[in-house]
Amino acid sequence: MSAFKFVISATLALALTQPFTAFGASLETDMYGPGANDDPTAARMMGDALIARPLYAAATATGVAIFVATLPFTALGGNVDESASQLVVGPARGLFTRCLGCVKTRQEMPVERPLE
């Protein structure tokens, strides 16, 4: 009986988060194509704060655990930098260097300089 309750709970949780993801996906494509308007909206900020940031935090923590567990093998293989970049730095960059609701990190955003 507990497996049945688990399936029902998972289905309800998925059904409750689906409107947020569908609404965010509909905002992503506007009349100029996907990513044309990168200004954060309230819906993007809510989706980022409630869904994306916790997922990035979990991915960063999991990546750190996997990186530490496989460190001896990656050191023997000589690819510690690539492993750290993919497992730890990538999710941490998405967690800490993006503004709330932004798609790109601060390093990927173009720098606007005033005209002289």
C-alpha positions in Angstrom: 0.0 0.0 0.0 2.9 2.4 0.7 4.1 2.1 -3.0 0.7 3.2 -4.1 0.8 6.2 -1.8 4.3 7.1 -3.1 3.1 6.9 -6.8 0.0 9.1 -6.0 2.2 11.6 -4.1 4.8 11.8 -6.9 2.0 12.3 -9.5 0.4 15.1 -7.5 3.8 16.8 -6.9 4.5 16.6 -10.6 1.1 18.0 -11.4 1.5 20.9 -9.1 4.9 21.9 -10.6 3.8 21.5 -14.2 2.0 24.9 -14.5 5.1 26.7 -13.4 7.3 25.0 -16.0 4.7 25.4 -18.8 4.2 29.0 -18.0 7.9 29.7 -18.0 8.3 27.8 -21.3 5.6 29.9 -22.9 7.3 33.1 -21.8 10.7 31.9 -23.2 9.4 32.0 -26.8 8.1 35.3 -27.8 7.5 36.8 -31.3 11.3 37.1 -32.0 12.2 33.5 -31.0 13.6 31.8 -28.0 15.9 33.9 -25.8 15.3 37.1 -27.7 13.9 38.9 -24.6 16.3 38.0 -21.7 14.9 40.5 -19.2 13.7 38.6 -16.1 10.0 38.7 -15.5 8.1 37.9 -12.3 7.2 34.4 -13.5 10.9 33.7 -14.4 12.0 35.0 -11.0 9.5 32.8 -9.2 10.4 29.7 -11.2 14.1 30.4 -10.7 13.7 30.8 -6.9 11.3 27.9 -6.4 12.6 25.4 -8.9 15.9 26.1 -10.5 17.9 27.3 -7.5 17.1 24.3 -5.3 17.9 22.0 -8.2 21.2 23.8 -8.8 22.0 23.5 -5.1 21.3 19.8 -5.1 23.3 19.3 -8.3 26.3 21.2 -6.7 26.2 19.1 -3.6 25.8 15.9 -5.5 28.6 16.9 -7.9 30.9 17.7 -4.9 30.2 14.2 -3.4 30.8 12.4 -6.7 33.9 14.5 -7.4 35.4 13.7 -4.0 34.5 10.0 -4.3 36.1 9.7 -7.8 39.1 12.0 -7.1 41.7 9.2 -6.9 40.6 7.7 -10.2 40.4 11.1 -12.0 43.9 12.0 -10.6 45.3 8.8 -12.1 43.6 9.6 -15.4 44.9 13.1 -15.4 41.6 14.9 -15.9 40.9 16.4 -12.5 40.3 19.9 -14.0 37.7 18.6 -16.4 36.0 16.6 -13.7 35.9 19.6 -11.3 34.6 21.9 -14.1 31.7 19.6 -15.1 30.7 18.3 -11.6 31.2 21.2 -9.3 32.0 24.5 -11.1 29.2 24.3 -13.7 26.3 23.8 -11.2 27.8 26.3 -8.8 28.1 28.9 -11.5 24.4 28.5 -12.3 23.6 28.7 -8.6 25.7 31.7 -7.6 26.5 33.9 -10.6 23.1 34.2 -12.3 20.8 37.0 -11.4 17.3 35.9 -10.2 15.3 35.0 -13.3 18.2 35.4 -15.8 19.0 32.7 -18.3 22.7 33.5 -18.7 25.4 33.9 -16.0 27.1 37.2 -15.4 30.2 36.1 -17.3 28.1 35.2 -20.4 26.2 38.6 -20.4 27.5 41.2 -22.8 29.1 44.2 -21.1 27.3 47.5 -22.1 29.7 50.4 -22.2 28.4 54.0 -22.5 29.1 55.8 -25.7 31.7 58.5 -25.4 
